[in-house]
Structure formats: structure tokens, C-alpha cells
Amino acid sequence: MENWKLKTFDQLTTTEMYNLLSLRTAVFVVEQNCPYQELDGKDQVAQHLWLENEAGEVVALCRLLPQGFSFAEASIGRVLVNPAYRGENWGRALVKAALEVLQQAGEDAVTIEAQYYLRDFYRGFGFVENSEPFDEDGIKHVNMKLIF
């Protein structure tokens, strides 16, 4: 099934953007019961990385932001796996694919704003915490950095 798609905002079809935003809202706003401004002005500068199954359903997604938009370094955000596919290691495959894209683009470091309970998951890729825990929209987070 691994056929990752990588597109800039301008390359996305309206259906693709709808599918990505729909899943992001379903998970980050509805499932996590976290009302926040999902459309934050960063999608237009991001690269969108996602995987679809054979039926076109989004399995996993994230967005990659260039240096200077969220952090001094490039960043990975809006990382999620469709609830129907959790427990199948798609999160690990997604982060691995995202890191490969950033490395191939010549980035030397990446910073993320990780949900606190996922620290060990990201440590498995070499990320190191570089902030104190903080609240982001009612959910405990921590900044983590990986130097390639």
C-alpha cells in the first residue's frame, strides 16, 4: 500500500485538500475534543505528505513546514493516523517518510511540537526534548528537535 503522496498547497486538488482537512478536523478537533483554529495560514506554505489506501481513503498524513514558519528549523506538524488504521505502524512509516523528504531537501534539523504522551515515540527517531512541557489548546505538548 505504500504509495506516499507529496504536494504543495497549489498542487493539491480540491478533493485532496478536503480529504486532508476533513480527517485533521475529525481527529484534532472532534476526537480530541479540542476546539481550535485548524486553518492557521500554514497550509499554503507547507508540503502535504499522505498515504491513501486502494479506495482513496487517507490512512496517514502530516504537513512539512520550511524553516522559519513554526520554528527556526523545518518542522513536521498535523501528524496523524486515521483511527481506522491505528495499531498498524502507519505513524512510524509516516514519520520515517517525512524525515526522508526533509533530508532529501537538504534540511539539517527538524523541530516538532509533540503531544507529551508521544515523547517516547519521537525519541525512537532520535528527537530530543528541547522545551519544558506546555499547554497547547488544552493538551500537554513539548518541543522536540532532531539533528540529522
Secondary structure, DSSP 4 states (H G I P E B T S, - for coil): ----EEEEGGGS-HHHHHHHHHHHIIIIIIITT----S--S-TTTSEEEEEE-TTS-EEEEEEEE-TTTSSSSEEEEEEEE-GGGTTSSHHHHHHHHHHHHHHHTT--EEEEEEEGGGHHHHHTTT-EE-S--EEETTEEEEEEEEE-
